[in-house]
């Protein structure tokens, strides 16, 4: 039985680990937060996943929320006219197959428990270089699937593929109840506001049931880059509503009765889109293989984090199975990552 360790229990790491368990691998997952800490913490993402990414979960029997989670049935786009604040144009269209967004505070804790139910070992601890050395001694392949933390920064930045060195958007998420639905079908409502940024929302499933997620992407130092002084959940919601009222009043009209889903239902931050080289060489010479947002952090305007993580998991899963009993060489790692990059690019 081949032994594999995965550091990081997010979309890509857990999906890969669960898939490998089902095909007879011995898998250990190492993460620094317990299932309860994630459940009771703040939201981490907006994670709207489209059909092909959702299908990678279905293939592994991981779509536990398909019935409860509201369907996102279409896409709508409006361009704001900067001269009068109205819509310069708008369109909407149905998706062939629906999208869904399940709060990671719902999905990841359950998947962690499912990982143990299926026979995986879940270890809660921080991982640095010393721990990676130990893992590399004990396992045939060690994957780093954590998108944040000091150890991720040890992977070398790919200067050719990393176009930006600064954040391109100031980001904020607001999870709300009681947003007025759109008819005749639910959709991502995407609004482009020239010289300000983008705002979109879509239905989702959170810790206490169905909700809508508001996503703000402000151009740095512009009027939507306004979250630095927001200290409380209430202030975050008020700031969200103020932006809607000012820049997309038609969206504000849908939000006259909204309230936060819970005290953890908001987030703000920024990060530079970055691509890292896929293999980390430890002081001992052993190799660690990165995956998903440990290596490719997209510009948030693409909204593709969870979709990319699911696709990366599928590509790595297929490559591990195809590698059969051969060693997981650095060449194999680079070739596998290049297959993912061909998609993620």
Secondary structure by P-SEA (a helix, b strand, c coil): cbbbbbccccaaaaaaaaaaaaaccbbbbbbcccaaaaaaccccccccccaaaaaaaaaacccccccccccccbbbbbbbccccccccccbbbbbcbbbbbccccccaaaaaaaaaaabbbbbbccccaaaaaaaaacccbbbbcccccccccccccccccccccccccbbbbbbbccccccccccccbbbbbccbbbbbcccccccccbbbbbbbbbccccccccccccccaaaaaaaaaaaaacccaaaaaacccccccccccccccccccccccccccccccbbbbbccccccccccccccaaaaaaaaaaaaaaaaaaaccccccaaaaaaaaaaaaaaac
